[in-house]
Amino acid sequence: MNEIRLQVSELPSYARELTAGSRVLLTGTVYTARDAAHKRIAAAMDAGEALPFPLKGAAIYYAGPTAARPGMVIGSCGPTTSSRMDVYTPKLLDAGLCCMIGKGPRSQDTVHAMVRNGAVYFCALGGAGALACQCIKACEVIAYEELGCESVKRLYVEDFPLVTAIDAKGGSLF
C-alpha cells in the first residue's frame, strides 16, 4: 500500500478522501493536548475566552512529550489513549478541529461528530515515541506551561507516519 503525503493545511479539503487503513505521511503544524489541556480548552470555549490555538483546520496530537535530550528539539513523543479526550472532542470538532492523532478506538459520539464535520482520526505507532520524535522538527510550549508534559505545544512535523484509523465517513479499523 502506498503512503499519501499530506500537509496539515490540506486536511480540511482532503480528509473526506481518506479511507480507514490509508497510510499517511503528515507534514505541518500539529498541537499537543491531553486530558488536562482539553478540560481547559473546553472551559475556555464555554466562557467565550481565547483559545491557545485556532481550532479551525487544526490537528491535535494526543501526546505528552518528554523533555528534549541534548541536540534534539523534543524528547520521546508517543501517542496516548485517545478515548480519554472523547468527552471534549465533539465540541472541538464542531468548532472546526479536523484531525486527531492518538491510539485506540473512539466513542460513537466522537465518530458521529467526525462524520458531521468531515474530520479524520489517525493512529500513530504506540510504544515508538523515541522514533516519532525524529519526525518533529520544532516544538514550542504555547499554553498551560504549568501542566508540564501535558502543556499545549505547537509542533512542526515532517513525514510523520500515521494510519487512518477512522475516516470522515465513519469507516473504522476498530
C-alpha positions as CSV (number, residue, x, y, z in Angstrom):
1,M,0.0,0.0,0.0
2,N,1.3,3.4,-0.9
3,E,1.7,6.2,1.6
4,I,-0.1,9.5,0.9
5,R,1.9,12.6,1.6
6,L,-0.2,15.4,3.1
7,Q,0.2,18.8,4.5
8,V,-1.9,19.6,7.6
9,S,-3.2,22.6,5.7
10,E,-4.7,20.1,3.1
11,L,-6.6,18.1,5.6
12,P,-9.8,20.2,5.7
13,S,-10.3,19.6,2.0
14,Y,-8.8,16.2,1.7
15,A,-10.0,14.4,4.8
16,R,-13.1,13.0,3.1
17,E,-10.9,11.4,0.5
18,L,-9.1,9.2,3.1
19,T,-10.3,5.8,3.9
20,A,-9.7,3.7,7.0
21,G,-6.4,1.9,6.6
22,S,-4.8,4.6,4.4
23,R,-1.2,5.3,5.3
24,V,-0.3,9.0,5.6
25,L,3.0,10.9,5.9
26,L,1.9,14.2,7.5
27,T,3.8,17.4,7.4
28,G,2.9,20.7,9.1
29,T,1.8,22.2,12.4
30,V,0.3,19.9,14.9
31,Y,-0.7,20.8,18.5
32,T,-0.3,18.5,21.5
33,A,-3.1,18.3,24.0
34,R,-4.1,15.7,26.5
35,D,-6.7,15.4,29.3
36,A,-5.9,18.4,31.4
37,A,-5.4,20.7,28.4
38,H,-8.7,19.5,26.8
39,K,-10.5,20.3,30.0
40,R,-9.1,23.9,30.0
41,I,-9.8,24.4,26.3
42,A,-13.4,23.3,26.7
43,A,-13.8,25.6,29.7
44,A,-12.4,28.5,27.7
45,M,-14.8,27.8,24.9
46,D,-17.7,27.7,27.4
47,A,-16.6,31.0,28.9
48,G,-16.0,32.7,25.5
49,E,-12.3,33.1,26.2
50,A,-9.5,33.0,23.7
51,L,-8.2,29.5,22.9
52,P,-4.5,28.6,22.8
53,F,-4.6,27.9,19.1
54,P,-7.3,28.3,16.4
55,L,-9.4,25.1,16.1
56,K,-10.5,25.7,12.5
57,G,-8.5,23.2,10.4
58,A,-6.3,22.2,13.3
59,A,-4.7,18.9,14.1
60,I,-4.3,17.7,17.7
61,Y,-1.8,15.0,18.7
62,Y,-2.7,13.3,22.0
63,A,0.8,13.2,23.4
64,G,2.7,14.4,26.4
65,P,6.3,14.7,25.2
66,T,9.2,14.2,27.5
67,A,12.0,16.8,27.8
68,A,14.4,17.1,24.9
69,R,17.7,15.4,25.1
70,P,20.8,17.4,24.0
71,G,20.7,18.0,20.3
72,M,17.0,17.2,20.0
73,V,14.0,19.6,19.8
74,I,11.8,17.2,21.8
75,G,12.0,14.0,23.8
76,S,10.0,10.9,23.4
77,C,6.6,11.8,21.9
78,G,4.4,8.8,21.5
79,P,0.6,8.8,21.4
80,T,-1.7,8.4,24.4
81,T,-5.1,6.7,24.6
82,S,-7.5,8.9,22.6
83,S,-10.7,7.8,24.3
84,R,-9.9,9.8,27.4
85,M,-10.5,13.0,25.3
86,D,-13.8,11.9,23.9
87,V,-15.9,13.8,26.5
88,Y,-14.5,17.0,24.9
89,T,-13.9,16.0,21.3
90,P,-17.3,16.5,19.7
91,K,-17.3,20.2,20.9
92,L,-13.8,20.7,19.4
93,L,-14.9,19.0,16.1
94,D,-18.0,21.2,15.9
95,A,-15.7,24.3,16.3
96,G,-13.5,23.2,13.4
97,L,-11.0,20.7,14.5
98,C,-10.3,18.5,11.5
99,C,-7.7,15.9,12.6
100,M,-6.8,14.0,15.8
101,I,-3.8,11.7,16.3
102,G,-3.6,9.2,19.0
103,K,-4.1,5.5,19.7
104,G,-7.0,3.3,20.3
105,P,-10.7,3.4,19.5
106,R,-13.1,6.4,19.8
107,S,-16.6,6.7,21.2
108,Q,-19.7,6.7,19.0
109,D,-20.4,10.4,19.9
110,T,-16.9,11.3,18.6
111,V,-17.3,9.2,15.4
112,H,-20.7,10.9,14.7
113,A,-19.1,14.3,15.2
114,M,-16.2,13.3,12.9
115,V,-18.7,12.4,10.2
116,R,-20.8,15.5,10.8
117,N,-17.7,17.7,10.4
118,G,-15.6,15.8,7.9
119,A,-12.8,15.1,10.3
120,V,-10.2,12.3,10.4
121,Y,-8.6,10.3,13.2
122,F,-5.1,8.9,12.7
123,C,-3.3,6.4,14.8
124,A,0.4,6.8,15.5
125,L,2.5,3.8,16.4
126,G,2.3,3.3,20.2
127,G,5.5,2.4,22.0
128,A,7.6,4.2,19.4
129,G,7.8,7.7,20.9
130,A,11.6,7.8,20.6
131,L,11.3,7.1,16.9
132,A,8.4,9.5,16.4
133,C,10.4,12.4,17.8
134,Q,12.7,12.2,14.8
135,C,9.9,13.5,12.6
136,I,9.4,16.5,14.9
137,K,11.5,19.4,13.7
138,A,10.2,22.2,16.1
139,C,8.5,22.3,19.4
140,E,7.2,25.3,21.4
141,V,5.1,25.4,24.5
142,I,2.2,27.8,23.7
143,A,-0.2,27.3,26.7
144,Y,-0.7,25.9,30.2
145,E,3.0,25.6,30.8
146,E,2.3,24.7,34.4
147,L,1.0,21.3,33.2
148,G,4.5,20.2,32.3
149,C,4.5,17.4,29.7
150,E,0.7,18.0,29.3
151,S,1.1,21.6,28.3
152,V,-0.1,22.6,24.9
153,K,2.8,22.6,22.4
154,R,3.0,23.6,18.8
155,L,5.0,21.0,16.8
156,Y,6.2,21.1,13.3
157,V,6.3,17.6,11.9
158,E,7.8,16.3,8.7
159,D,6.6,13.0,7.1
160,F,5.1,11.8,10.4
161,P,3.9,8.2,9.7
162,L,0.2,7.6,10.5
163,V,-2.6,5.3,9.7
164,T,-6.1,6.5,9.0
165,A,-7.9,4.7,11.8
166,I,-11.4,6.3,11.4
167,D,-12.2,8.2,8.3
168,A,-14.6,11.1,7.7
169,K,-17.3,8.7,6.6
170,G,-17.2,6.7,9.8
171,G,-15.1,3.8,8.3
172,S,-13.0,2.3,11.1
173,L,-10.2,-0.1,11.6
174,F,-11.7,-0.8,15.0
